[in-house]
Each structure stands twice: as C-alpha cells, then as structure tokens.
C-alpha cells in the first residue's frame, strides 16, 4: 500500500485540547485532551502503539496525535527539537536517545552502545527492565521532562562503495551516522572517518548506518554495494520529552497514563517493528538492487573486540544487565535467504484484463479499515486500473494528491498477485508505491464488476480494494489515466 516517505513541515505544534483542560492537581478534565507530538520521521508508525496504549490506560479521554517531519531535513534536527521543547515552541516531541549524549546526557549510552542490543527481543527485555526508567530520570538536566522510552528499529551497516562486515572493511572509509557521540566514536574506532548525516542525502559516503524501513523508503539500496541486514550495530531507542510548564498543566491522571503507556505498549510496538522490518526486507529483496551480505559469528566477535574501547567508562552495572538480557533473549533471528522472484512476462490474456475504475473518499477509506497512518489523500480519490497480459498500471487522483504505479501481475485460479516495478506522484505525505512491493488478492468477477479481497497472512493493500472496480473499457492504450500524473512511458508498454 502507499506508505509515508516524507511529510509536509507543520508550522504549529502547540498542545491542543478539545474539551476541558485543568492545571495539575485540579479536577480531572472530562473532555478529550489531544497531545500533539513532534517527530522527525515522515511516518507516525513508531508512535502508533504508544498512542493506542495511552488511549487504553488513561482514566480520562486522552489522544496522542503525531505531527511528522519536524526539522527532518535540517542540520541537527533532534538537538534543535529538544531546544524547541525546552523553549516552549513545542510541548511534546519524540527524539532518538542516541542524540542525548551530544547534549551531555550519557545515561542511555549502554542501550545504544555498539552490538549491545542485537535484536528486537533484547530491546524489549531491556526496555521492560528498570534500565529505561533510571535513564529517563536524568533527562531533567536538559530542562525538559522525560516522559517515556519507546522501542525503535534496529540499525545496520549499508555499504555504498564496499561491504561493511568486518573491522578491516571500515578502515579508511567515510561513514555517515545520525548525530550521536557513541556512534561516531564506534565508527572511528574501526578506522573510518565518521560524519553526521543530514536528511536523506548520502552522496559521497562509503557507507551509512540505518534501519531497513528507512533504507527502503528512500531507496538507499539503489547503487549500494551490500547490506548487512543481520548485523545490528545498535537500536534506535526513542524518548518522549515534554515542555515542563505544558507537562505541569496536565492533570495527574493524564500524566500517569503518558508515563505508564511506554511499558504498556511494548508488546504491540515490538510486534509492529518486527512486521515492518520483515516487510522492508521483503521489498528490498524483491527490488534486487543490493546484495545481502552475511556475517559469521567470527565476524561479530571481531567487531566486538575492535569496538570494546568505546564502551569503557559506561555504567558497569547497566552494561552487565544488558549483556545478561541479551544472553537470555538468545541468538538473533536471521532474515531468510534473498532470491528475487521472477516477474511475470507479457503472455496470454487473463480473466481480469481490461480497464477498471472506482471513486472513493476518506469515509470510504475509514470504512475499509485502513490503518490510521494510511488515512491520507494519496489513498483515496479517482482510480483507473489497466490489466493487460501480465502488465498493470494505476493512477489515483483527488484534489490534494495524484499518484501512479505500474508493474507486473499473474493470475492463478482466483488469486492475482502484483509486483510493483515503480511508483511516484505527489501528495501531502508523498506516500507512493515503491519498487519491489508485492500484493496478493483473491478476485471475483460478475459482469462488469471486479472485486478484490484480502488474502489472509499476505499483503493486500487496502487502498486498492476500498470499493469494487467497474469495467470502463478493454483497450489499455485508451485507459483514461490521470493527465496530472500519468505513469512514465515504461509503465505504459502494454
């Protein structure tokens, strides 16, 4: 389905309320309070489980609303975001724990130390222990309130000009990392030069550290040498911080809910991260633009020895506790072998061949149970679909968005599978289909109505089956695709 790749910069992130709003210690509010949380990411997915947990545990109606892409393409985006919270420009923000050591707070360093947390299960155990709460207490020295700690994606080395698996692979390389003294010291300990990356421009680097979802969404795999998807350098632990006056204005019940929801959301958050990681890996694999390098236990041991000096001086008790939790979690699961599937070639006429269309709006998308993060204008409007002998193309448009996608498909019985070759367009969230996406639907045809149904345990993008498709023609060359955002010529070679 269409995913968030980036979002528009929002100009106002003040705490908003619908209903009552009382000072701390006053009578609890009875209306719904909306807590707006700024975050650098273009997608709210890392906040979704927490937001749901807040609504679940709060004794008074409370809604957490993400505001994405805050300072996302600026230098030092998260350092500046912390300053925005301290000054009162923002009331709440979600920032990466890794950046805190650049501000003088080292309490999260054991959690983001190299190779310390090597799996999502280890991260779950670490955040479920008392380590997160103890680290959170030190946030106050930054002039903000530490509210909760949330899990994030695992970060891996992407080799752009060379594989990055062993200590010697890093020697003399120029590596991009997100702002973190720990990350920079680690890369430099391996003999490379480290620089803080800004936005999504990685030109000039020999490699970067990133997570699979981010790599896939910005297509950083295209032109890269290799991706060590099973070598976890560190996790992206997240910290929710609040402006102190705004925090004190909340009634105690809401403050309690915001604190408790971090741990309450852990199972769902880890499950979401695991699913996102698997989905991104599958897309990267099907896209076939980068090789997946495999590390051996000997490689990991060599890396641990090489970076050991970086962890000296950290809280010994915390380091030992994380090592114990890592051992209890067991060996990290590995991704399956990657063999990009053979794509369908133009062949005989299929039962679904033709030109189809439907119109939908936001109400239709909600009725079809699209996820909250997928409720964006790119996922409704006027749709035109052409199926022809194993090739398909779609355009979608409404007042705010216009997108296109094309690829190949095959029909086997009452199952139709799509493989996306490319997608593009524009909209409020820049949410477009990505090369390598794969969708499965069950189909049924009655007269001129084509219905697509979800396939259990498969990816069936809901935005393409919000309504039945009506046949409007037979010749794909005459399909009335959007003139605002037509597919490129390569997508119209039926």
N, C-alpha and C positions, 0 to 999 in steps of 0.2 A: 504494500500500500504506500501511498505517498507519505514520506517522512520529513520531519523538520531537518533542514540543512542549515538554515540561519533564520533569524527573525529580525523584524524591524526594531530599531532602537526606540525604547519607550522614554518619554520625557518626564513622566511624573510617576513616582513610586511611593507616594505618601500612604500612610496607613489609612485605609478606608473602612468605614463602618456603615452597616445597614441595620438600623435598629438602635438599641441602647448602647451607650459607651460610658463606663464608670471608671473612676480612679481606683487604684489599688486599695483594697481594704473597704471599699464601698459596697453597696448592694450589687450582687452579680447582675450583669446585663441579661435581658430576656430576648433581645433581638440577635440576629446573626452578625457576628463580627467577621470581617474579611481581612485576613492578614496577607498583605502582598509582599512577596519575597523576590528580591532581585537576584539574578544569577547570570553568569557569563554565558552559559550554554544556550544554544539555539532551541533546544528541546527541553520540555519540563520533566522528562521521564525520570530523572534522578530524584525528583521531589514528589513524584506521584504517590508512592507507597506511604511516605510520611504524611502527606496531606490527607490521605484516606484514614490513617491512624489517628490523626488529630480529630477528625470528624467523629471517629468511633469512640475515643476515650473521653472527649470533652463533655463535661456535665452541663455546659451551656453551648448553644449553637455556635460553632466556630468553623470558618472556612479558610484554608490556606490556598492562596492564588499565586502561581508563579508568574513572574514577569521576566522574560528571557532576553538574552543577548545584551546584557548590561555591560558596556565598555568592552565588548568582545573583541574588537579589532584594534584596541588601543594598547600602547605600552603599559606594562604593569597593571593589567585590568583588575586583578583581585586585591592588590595592595591599595589601589585607588578606591575600590569598593569598600574595603574596611574603613578607609578615611571618610567615605560618604556616610557610612553608618554612624561613625563617631560624631560627625558634624551635624547629623540630623537631616541630611539630604535624603537619606534612606532610613526607613525604620527597621527593616529586616533584610538580610542578604544571606545567600548560601555561597561560601567560599571554600577553596581547597585547603586542607590542613597543611599541605606542602609549603604554601607561601608564608605561613606564620613564622618560620624560622628566619625569614628575611626581615621580619619586624621585631625580632628579639624574643620570640616565644618558642622554646625548644621542646615543650612537653609532648608534642605529637611526633617528635623525631623517631622514637623507637618503632612507631607504627608504619612510617614511610621510609624506614631505613632499607638499603638495598637487600633484596632477597629474604627479608624478614617475614613478610606476609606474602605467601606464594600461591594462594588460591582464594576463591570466594568463601570456601568453608572456613579457612583460617581467619579471614577477615570477619566473618560472622562471629566466630568464637571470641576474637579479640574485642570487638565492639560490644559483645554481650557481657564481657567481664567488667571489672571495675576500672580498667585502664582508661577507657574513654571519659568517664565521669571525672576521674582525677585530672586528666589533661585539660578538660573543659574548664576547671576552676581557675586556671592560670590566664584565661582569655581577658579577664578584667583589667589586666595591666595595660591593655591596648585601648582602654576607655570605652569598651563595648561589653555587652553581656553575652556570654557563651550559653546558648540555649540547648542545642542538641548536636550529636555527632551521627552522621549518616554514612552508609557504605557507598563506595563508588567503583567504577570499572578498574580492572587490572591493567597495568601499563607494560608494554612490551617494546623491544627494540625493532625499529624498521630500518633496515639497511638500504640506503638510497643508491650509493655507489659501490657498496661491498656488503657481504654478510656480516652480522654482528652477533656472534655466538660465543666467542672465546675472548679472554683478555687481550690476546695479541691482535684480534680484529679491530680493537678500538685505538690501537697505537697510531698516533699521528692524524686521527680523524677529526673532523669538525662536526660536533653533535649538538643538535638543538634540544633543549629541555624547557619545560614550563618553569616559571620562577620558583626556585627552591634551592637554598644553600646545600641541603643534603644531596639533591640530585646533581648539582653542579660539581660538588666535591667527589661524588662517586665516579662520574664520567672522567674527571681529571685524574683521579687515582688510577684509572685504567689506561692512562697515557694519551687521552684525547683532549681536545680543546672544547669546552662547553660554552654555549651561549643561550640566553633566554630567548625563546621564540615569541613572536608577536603575531596574533591572529592565526591564519591558516596558510601563510606563505612560508614554504620550507625550501625555497630555492637556495642553492649554494651550500646546503648541508650534505655531509656524507651519511647522516642518519639522524633519526629523531626517536624520542620515546613517546608512545601514545597508546591509546586503547583501540580495540578492533572497531568499535562503533564509530569513533571519531575518524579513524583512518579510512573506513569505508565511506562515510558520509561526505568527506572532502576529496575522495578519490586519490588519496595519497599513495595508494598502491600502484597507480599507473606510472610506469617508468622506474619503479624501485627495483632493487636487486633481490632482496629477500626479506621475509617477515618471520621472526621467531615468535610465533603465536603461543608457544607453550613455555616460553621463558618469561616469567613475571619479574620485572625489576622491582615494582612496588605498587601498592594500590592507590587510587585517588580517594582518600578519605575526605569527607566533606564536613564542614562545620557551619551550623546555623547561628548567626550572630544578630544581636538586636541593639538598637539605639537605647541607651539607658532610660531617658525620660519616656520614650514610647513603651518600653517594657514595663515601667512602673505604673503607667496609666492603665494597663490591662488588669482586669480583676483576677484574684488569686486562682480561680477555677481554670481560667484560660492559660495562665502561666504554668500551672501544673500540667495541663494537657499538652502544651507545647514541649515541656521537658520530658514527659513520660512517653510521648509518641515516638521518639527516636528509637528506644529499645523495642517498643510495641510493633514498630514497622519492620524490624529486622528480617523476619522470615519472608515476608512478601517482597521486600526490597532486594534481598539476595536472590530470590527466585526470578524477579524481573531482570536483574543483572545477568543471571545465568542464561536466560532466554535471549536477551539482547546480544550477548556475546556469541551464542550459538548461531543466531540469525546473521549477524555481521560476518562471522567466519564462513557460513554457507554462501553468502553473497560474494565475498572476496574469492572464494574457491571457484564458484561458477563463472565469475568475471574472468579469471585466468590471467591476470596481468602481473602477478608477482608469485615467486616461488616461496614455498613454506619450508623454512629451514628447521631442522630438528636438533635440539640439544641433547647431549647424553648426560647421564649423572656425573661423569668425569668433567664435562664442560661446566656444569653448575658448581661442582666442588672447586674447580679452578677459579671461577668467578668469585666465590665466597672468600677464598683465601686472598685474592687480589684486592678486594674491597674492604677487608677486615679493618684496616686502619681508620676507615671513615666512621666506623661505629664506636671507636674508642672514646670514652668520655660520656657516652649516653647513660641514662639511668639503668644501672646494672639489674635492678630488680625487675624493671619493665622489660628489658631485653630478655632476661631469663624466662619471664612469664610468657612472652610471645613465642619463644622457642619451644616451651612446653606445649602451648596451644597448637603450634604448627605441627609438632610431632603427633599430638592427639588427633588432628584433622586427617592425618595420613597423606600419602602421596597425591599431589595434584592430578586431577583428571586431565588427560591429553585429548586434543581435538582429533577427530578421525582423519584418516588419510585423505588428501585432496586430489580428486580426479575430476576435473571439469567435465560435465556431461556433454555428450554430443548434441548439438542443437538440431532441431528439425530443419530439413531442407524442403524447398518447394516440391510439392508432389501432387497427388490427385486431389480432386475436390473432396471436401469434408462436409459432414452433415450441418456444420454451423456456418459454412461460408455465406457471406452476404454483408450488407451494410446495415448497421443497427444503431439505435439511438434511445436515450431516455433523458428526462429532465428531473432534477432533484434540488432540494434546498436544505437549509440547516435542520429544519424539523424532520425531514426525511432521514438525514444522517443520524440524528439522535434516535429516531425510531428504529433504525437499523443497528443500534448499539455500537456505533463507532466509539473507540476509546477517546477520553477527553482530549488527549494531546493530538488526536486526528481530526478534531472538530475545527476545521479551517477551510476557508473558501476554495482552496485547491482540491477539496474532496467532495464538492457538490457543483451543480450547475448543469449546463447543456453538454451532453456526452455524445460523441459519434465514434463508433467502432466499426472497423472493417476487418473481416476474416477472409483470407484468400489463400488456399493451397499451402498452408503452413506458415504464412506470414500474417501479422496483425499490426494495426496502428490505431491509436485512440487520441482524440483531443477532448479536452474539457475546458469549458469557459463559463465565467459569470462576470458580474460587474467588477469584482476585485481580483480575479485570478484567471490565468489562461495557461494550460499545460498540455504537453504532448508526450506520448510514449510509443515505442514500437519494438517489435521483437518477433520471435517465432513461437509456434504452438503445435501441439499434436493432439489428436483425438483418439482415444482408445475406449471403445464402448461408450459409456455415459460419463467419462472423465475427460476433461480438457485441461491441459497444462500449458502455461505460458512461461516463456523465458524472455526477460527484458534485455534487449540489446542496448537501448539508450533511452533517456528521458530528459525533459527540460521544460522550460517555460518560466513563468514568473507568478508571484502572488505574495500575500502578506508574510507568509512564513517560508517562501522559497521551497516549498515541500513538493518535490518531484520524484518520480520513479528513478531508480538507479540501475546501471548496468549490472547484470548478474542476479537480479531478483527473480524469484521463481514462485509462481502461483498455481494452485490446483483448485478446480471447481468441478462439481457434478452439474451436468447440464440437462435440460429437458426442453423440448420444442413442441409447441402446439400452434399450428397455423403460422401466423407471423409474430409469435411471441417466444423469445428465448429467455429462459430463466437460468440463472447461475446460483448454485447453492454451495455453502461452505462444506469443506471436506474435513472431518474430524482429524485432529493431530497433524494437520497440514496448514500451510499459509494460504489463506483465501482472503485477499484484500477486500474488506467490506465495502469500500467506496465504489467498487465495480459491480456490486450486486445489491445496491440500495433499492433499486426498482428493476422490474423486468425490462429487457431490451426489446424494442419494436423494430421489425424489419422496415427499412425505408428505401431499399434498393438492393441490387445484386452485383453491380459492377464497382469494384473497389476504386477504380480510376475516377469514378464520378462521385465518390463519397464527399459529402459536404463538410469536410474538415474545417476547423476554425481558420479564418483568414488572419486573425490576430496572432496566432501562434501555430502555424502549420508544422507538421513534422518535417525534418530535413529531407532532401531528396533520397538519401539512403533508406529512409523509413517508408518510402512510397513505392519501392520496387516490388510490386506485386507480380 
